[in-house]
Amino acid sequence: MNCLKYLFSILFFCIAITHVKSQTPTPPNGKKWAKVNELSDEFNGNSLDGNKWVKSSRDWIGRPPRLFKEN
């Protein structure tokens, strides 16, 4: 039972750290964050926006051991 509590504690800690690290940092004094629509995408739907994203490239197949393919 103690082992299970230990595992849950580790899991909770990892989730908490991930949540804290994923927060947007506070901008410098006098500045604010603004969304740039041309550089943003919510990835809603079943396909990529071809005006913002390239599905594949003949010049770069990915960084080993990765292999980028459209399919």
NORPE-V824379 format. One record per residue. N is the residue number from 1. RES is the residue in one small letter. SS is DSSP state (hx for helix, st for strand, lp for the rest). PHI is phi in whole degrees, 0 to 359 (999 if undefined). D_CENTER is the distance of its C-alpha to the mean C-alpha in Angstrom with 2 decimals. Layout:
n;res;ss;phi;d_center
N;RES;SS;PHI;D_CENTER
N;RES;SS;PHI;D_CENTER
This chain:
n;res;ss;phi;d_center
1;m;lp;999;34.86
2;n;hx;298;33.91
3;c;hx;297;31.56
4;l;hx;295;29.72
5;k;hx;298;29.52
6;y;hx;297;28.21
7;l;hx;297;25.42
8;f;hx;296;24.44
9;s;hx;296;24.55
10;i;hx;296;22.21
11;l;hx;300;19.74
12;f;hx;298;20.04
13;f;hx;299;19.64
14;c;hx;297;16.40
15;i;hx;294;14.91
16;a;hx;297;16.44
17;i;hx;296;15.16
18;t;hx;299;11.48
19;h;hx;296;12.22
20;v;hx;295;14.12
21;k;hx;291;11.75
22;s;lp;274;8.94
23;q;lp;284;11.77
24;t;lp;293;12.53
25;p;lp;292;15.35
26;t;lp;290;18.85
27;p;lp;290;20.06
28;p;lp;300;23.34
29;n;lp;305;26.59
30;g;lp;82;27.56
31;k;lp;243;24.11
32;k;lp;213;21.55
33;w;lp;280;18.09
34;a;lp;223;18.43
35;k;lp;285;16.25
36;v;lp;252;17.06
37;n;hx;303;17.23
38;e;hx;293;17.72
39;l;hx;251;14.37
40;s;lp;241;12.43
41;d;lp;204;11.71
42;e;lp;268;11.13
43;f;lp;55;11.38
44;n;lp;275;14.43
45;g;lp;97;17.08
46;n;lp;253;17.66
47;s;lp;218;17.42
48;l;lp;279;15.67
49;d;lp;283;17.36
50;g;lp;296;19.57
51;n;lp;279;20.23
52;k;lp;246;16.71
53;w;lp;231;15.53
54;v;lp;261;17.63
55;k;lp;286;17.73
56;s;lp;206;19.49
57;s;lp;221;21.27
58;r;lp;283;24.66
59;d;lp;274;24.25
60;w;lp;218;21.20
61;i;lp;262;20.61
62;g;lp;118;17.76
63;r;lp;263;17.85
64;p;lp;307;20.02
65;p;lp;270;19.76
66;r;lp;283;17.31
67;l;lp;216;18.97
68;f;lp;273;17.34
69;k;lp;226;19.48
70;e;lp;299;19.33
71;n;lp;283;20.61
